[in-house]
Amino acid sequence: MIEVTIRQMYPTDIPEVVNIERTIFTTPWSETSFLQEINNLYSIKKVAVLNNTTIGYVCANHILNENHILNLAVHPEFRRCGIATKLTKEVLKELKEKGCDFVYLEVRGSNLSAKKFYEKLGFVIVAIRKDYYTLPREDAIIMALEM
Ligand SMILES: CC(C)(COP(=O)(O)OP(=O)(O)OC[C@H]1O[C@@H](n2cnc3c(N)ncnc32)[C@H](O)[C@@H]1OP(=O)(O)O)[C@@H](O)C(=O)NCCC(=O)NCCS
């Protein structure tokens, strides 16, 4: 297990975060999207840092009981080391402290690793959102967790 530090995301983290984002996703978030999350009072945004380098991140929103994990990724070289688990558990802990008891997210239908990942944390599939994604066009699987 790698000893990473999980902490708040700051504007100075954005270049490394966007770099990972662009290697992984076909429709990556922009610098502005991450900056908006950092400035959003109803957002939880965390990074995983190893030797001063950002190797993972997560963003989630909470508005009333509408809690949504928006984005989660780990640099491909550091996967299967428990980093996404640490990031997500930190988010779930903060949501719980804010009184939230339900959280949901979308994943691409073809993203089997993410589905397995969320299932291990107790998320279950609750719905399919038809043609939600582009590049390529694909259904979203909606997963939810009661905390
Ligand atoms: C999904 C993702 C975030 C998982 O990150 P990670 O740090 O490798 O996850 P963890 O090491 O915490 O994995 C915890 C468990 O999830 C499951 N899991 C994770 N990746 C898996 C894979 N590729 N295949 C099968 N199960 C997997 C396993 O049960 C794993 O436990 P184990 O390693 O003891 O078997 C990472 O693969 C990623 O960044 N993918 C691209 C971006 C993405 O799909 N984000 C989610 C949608 S927004």
The ligand as an SDF file (V2000), in Angstrom:
LIG
                    3D

 48 50  0  0  0  0  0  0  0  0999 V2000
  -11.7950    3.4450  -11.0240 C   0  0  0  0  0  0  0  0  0  0  0  0
  -10.5000    3.9830  -10.4120 C   0  0  0  0  0  0  0  0  0  0  0  0
  -10.7590    5.3800   -9.8520 C   0  0  0  0  0  0  0  0  0  0  0  0
  -10.0720    3.0430   -9.2810 C   0  0  0  0  0  0  0  0  0  0  0  0
   -8.9130    3.5870   -8.6700 O   0  0  0  0  0  0  0  0  0  0  0  0
   -7.8760    2.7010   -7.8240 P   0  0  0  0  0  0  0  0  0  0  0  0
   -7.0690    3.6230   -6.9730 O   0  0  0  0  0  0  0  0  0  0  0  0
   -7.1530    1.7990   -8.7200 O   0  0  0  0  0  0  0  0  0  0  0  0
   -8.9000    1.8630   -6.9080 O   0  0  0  0  0  0  0  0  0  0  0  0
   -8.5420    1.0400   -5.5680 P   0  0  0  0  0  0  0  0  0  0  0  0
   -7.1230    0.5990   -5.6160 O   0  0  0  0  0  0  0  0  0  0  0  0
   -8.9750    1.8490   -4.3900 O   0  0  0  0  0  0  0  0  0  0  0  0
   -9.5010   -0.2290   -5.7720 O   0  0  0  0  0  0  0  0  0  0  0  0
  -10.3600   -0.7250   -4.7620 C   0  0  0  0  0  0  0  0  0  0  0  0
  -11.0850   -1.9320   -5.3100 C   0  0  0  0  0  0  0  0  0  0  0  0
  -11.8850   -1.5830   -6.4720 O   0  0  0  0  0  0  0  0  0  0  0  0
  -11.9010   -2.6860   -7.3830 C   0  0  0  0  0  0  0  0  0  0  0  0
  -11.1980   -2.3430   -8.6060 N   0  0  0  0  0  0  0  0  0  0  0  0
  -10.4600   -1.2230   -8.8650 C   0  0  0  0  0  0  0  0  0  0  0  0
   -9.9710   -1.2580  -10.1240 N   0  0  0  0  0  0  0  0  0  0  0  0
  -10.4010   -2.4090  -10.6650 C   0  0  0  0  0  0  0  0  0  0  0  0
  -10.2140   -3.0290  -11.9400 C   0  0  0  0  0  0  0  0  0  0  0  0
   -9.4800   -2.4500  -12.9130 N   0  0  0  0  0  0  0  0  0  0  0  0
  -10.7850   -4.2390  -12.1620 N   0  0  0  0  0  0  0  0  0  0  0  0
  -11.5320   -4.8480  -11.2120 C   0  0  0  0  0  0  0  0  0  0  0  0
  -11.7410   -4.3210   -9.9660 N   0  0  0  0  0  0  0  0  0  0  0  0
  -11.1790   -3.1210   -9.7160 C   0  0  0  0  0  0  0  0  0  0  0  0
  -11.1660   -3.8280   -6.6980 C   0  0  0  0  0  0  0  0  0  0  0  0
  -12.1270   -4.5350   -5.9210 O   0  0  0  0  0  0  0  0  0  0  0  0
  -10.2110   -3.0610   -5.7800 C   0  0  0  0  0  0  0  0  0  0  0  0
   -9.7700   -3.8140   -4.6710 O   0  0  0  0  0  0  0  0  0  0  0  0
   -8.5010   -4.8110   -4.8390 P   0  0  0  0  0  0  0  0  0  0  0  0
   -7.4170   -4.0450   -5.5640 O   0  0  0  0  0  0  0  0  0  0  0  0
   -8.1660   -5.1450   -3.4160 O   0  0  0  0  0  0  0  0  0  0  0  0
   -9.0050   -5.9770   -5.6530 O   0  0  0  0  0  0  0  0  0  0  0  0
   -9.3390    4.0240  -11.4840 C   0  0  0  0  0  0  0  0  0  0  0  0
   -9.3090    2.8030  -12.1760 O   0  0  0  0  0  0  0  0  0  0  0  0
   -9.4600    5.1620  -12.4960 C   0  0  0  0  0  0  0  0  0  0  0  0
   -8.9360    6.2690  -12.2850 O   0  0  0  0  0  0  0  0  0  0  0  0
  -10.1380    4.8920  -13.6130 N   0  0  0  0  0  0  0  0  0  0  0  0
  -10.3010    5.9080  -14.6730 C   0  0  0  0  0  0  0  0  0  0  0  0
  -11.2400    7.0090  -14.2510 C   0  0  0  0  0  0  0  0  0  0  0  0
  -12.6090    6.4700  -13.8520 C   0  0  0  0  0  0  0  0  0  0  0  0
  -13.1010    5.5110  -14.4230 O   0  0  0  0  0  0  0  0  0  0  0  0
  -13.2380    7.1250  -12.8280 N   0  0  0  0  0  0  0  0  0  0  0  0
  -14.5150    6.6770  -12.3000 C   0  0  0  0  0  0  0  0  0  0  0  0
  -15.6550    7.1960  -13.0630 C   0  0  0  0  0  0  0  0  0  0  0  0
  -15.8890    8.9310  -12.7930 S   0  0  0  0  0  0  0  0  0  0  0  0
  1  2  1  0
  2  3  1  0
  2  4  1  0
  2 36  1  0
  4  5  1  0
  5  6  1  0
  6  7  2  0
  6  8  1  0
  6  9  1  0
  9 10  1  0
 10 11  2  0
 10 12  1  0
 10 13  1  0
 13 14  1  0
 14 15  1  0
 15 16  1  0
 15 30  1  0
 16 17  1  0
 17 18  1  0
 17 28  1  0
 18 19  1  0
 18 27  1  0
 19 20  2  0
 20 21  1  0
 21 22  1  0
 21 27  2  0
 22 23  1  0
 22 24  2  0
 24 25  1  0
 25 26  2  0
 26 27  1  0
 28 29  1  0
 28 30  1  0
 30 31  1  0
 31 32  1  0
 32 33  2  0
 32 34  1  0
 32 35  1  0
 36 37  1  0
 36 38  1  0
 38 39  2  0
 38 40  1  0
 40 41  1  0
 41 42  1  0
 42 43  1  0
 43 44  2  0
 43 45  1  0
 45 46  1  0
 46 47  1  0
 47 48  1  0
M  END
$$$$
